[in-house]
Amino acid sequence: MAFVSEDEKTEDYLFKIVLVGDSAVGKSNLLARFARNEFYPNSKSTIGVEFQTQKIDINGKEVKAQVWDTAGQERFRAVTSAYYRGAVGALLVYDISRRQTFDSIGRWLNELQTHSDMNVVTILVGNKSDLKDAREVPTSEGKALAEAQGLFFMETSALDSSNVAAAFQTVVKEIYNILSRKVMMSHESKKQDAPLEGKTVVLQAEENQQPETEAKPAAGCCSS
């Protein structure tokens, strides 16, 4: 869900984004690096609800990304529909050094599609790219899965911060682009209606809509 402020000159959007994936793939550290530029080498599984809000400037508009962590529920396969409700973006995370976390992506993607309220802009994230010597999942495999599922793709490292901001920004910018197109279409078809300012705008992507931009990792993110 995206909220539009009453100030028509400085539209303020709030996008809910969820982090999804097996336990210990680094979701909490991705969030910590993105929101606070912090990293916890000995971090334990998240307990309790956790989310952080980070501001991103897009085309002069202030966009707030409210990023939710699974709160350790993934250890018990108890991530509920309430966690996904209202989400318009998702980072689907696996650990490049643990093959089983990559093999779980299909299940997480199915759960995301089943429980979310709408089609969600999703990026497949191969985290811990700094563990080059321990890699079990080739970059090409991650890219192939992302292309097959119509997802964006990027490899990241919460440890050295490579591509962390870029992964979140890719999702937020695509959500913003979809919303902008829908607002324009709404204005064109309903010019006599009251303006959108002060109302809640629900971002509802078309069925099976694919991202317009090709999912391309940023330079330097895919060294093996």
Secondary structure as the mmCIF struct_conf table of DSSP 4:
data_model
#
loop_
_struct_conf.conf_type_id
_struct_conf.id
_struct_conf.beg_label_comp_id
_struct_conf.beg_label_asym_id
_struct_conf.beg_label_seq_id
_struct_conf.end_label_comp_id
_struct_conf.end_label_asym_id
_struct_conf.end_label_seq_id
STRN STRN1 ALA A 2 PHE A 3
BEND BEND1 GLU A 6 GLU A 6
TURN_TY1_P TURN_TY1_P1 GLU A 8 LYS A 9
BEND BEND2 THR A 10 THR A 10
STRN STRN2 ASP A 12 VAL A 20
BEND BEND3 GLY A 21 ASP A 22
TURN_TY1_P TURN_TY1_P2 SER A 23 ALA A 24
BEND BEND4 VAL A 25 GLY A 26
HELX_RH_AL_P HELX_RH_AL_P1 LYS A 27 ARG A 36
BEND BEND5 ASN A 37 ASN A 37
TURN_TY1_P TURN_TY1_P3 PRO A 41 ASN A 42
HELX_LH_PP_P HELX_LH_PP_P1 SER A 43 THR A 46
BEND BEND6 GLY A 48 GLY A 48
STRN STRN3 GLU A 50 ILE A 58
TURN_TY1_P TURN_TY1_P4 ASN A 59 GLY A 60
STRN STRN4 LYS A 61 ASP A 69
TURN_TY1_P TURN_TY1_P5 ALA A 71 GLY A 72
HELX_RH_3T_P HELX_RH_3T_P1 GLN A 73 PHE A 76
TURN_TY1_P TURN_TY1_P6 ARG A 77 ARG A 77
HELX_RH_AL_P HELX_RH_AL_P2 SER A 81 TYR A 84
TURN_TY1_P TURN_TY1_P7 ARG A 85 GLY A 86
STRN STRN5 GLY A 89 ASP A 95
TURN_TY1_P TURN_TY1_P8 ILE A 96 SER A 97
HELX_RH_AL_P HELX_RH_AL_P3 ARG A 99 ASP A 103
TURN_TY1_P TURN_TY1_P9 SER A 104 SER A 104
HELX_RH_AL_P HELX_RH_AL_P4 ILE A 105 HIS A 115
BEND BEND7 SER A 116 MET A 118
STRN STRN6 VAL A 121 ASN A 127
TURN_TY1_P TURN_TY1_P10 SER A 129 ASP A 130
HELX_RH_3T_P HELX_RH_3T_P2 LYS A 132 ALA A 134
BEND BEND8 VAL A 137 VAL A 137
HELX_RH_AL_P HELX_RH_AL_P5 THR A 139 GLN A 149
TURN_TY1_P TURN_TY1_P11 GLY A 150 GLY A 150
STRN STRN7 PHE A 152 GLU A 155
TURN_TY1_P TURN_TY1_P12 ALA A 158 ASP A 160
TURN_TY1_P TURN_TY1_P13 SER A 162 ASN A 163
HELX_RH_AL_P HELX_RH_AL_P6 VAL A 164 SER A 189
TURN_TY1_P TURN_TY1_P14 LYS A 191 GLN A 192
BEND BEND9 ASP A 193 ASP A 193
HELX_LH_PP_P HELX_LH_PP_P2 ALA A 194 PRO A 195
BEND BEND10 LEU A 196 LEU A 196
TURN_TY1_P TURN_TY1_P15 GLU A 197 GLY A 198
BEND BEND11 LYS A 199 LYS A 199
STRN STRN8 THR A 200 VAL A 201
HELX_LH_PP_P HELX_LH_PP_P3 ALA A 205 GLU A 206
TURN_TY1_P TURN_TY1_P16 GLU A 207 ASN A 208
HELX_LH_PP_P HELX_LH_PP_P4 GLN A 209 PRO A 211
BEND BEND12 GLU A 212 THR A 213
HELX_LH_PP_P HELX_LH_PP_P5 PRO A 217 ALA A 218
TURN_TY1_P TURN_TY1_P17 ALA A 219 GLY A 220
BEND BEND13 CYS A 221 CYS A 221
#
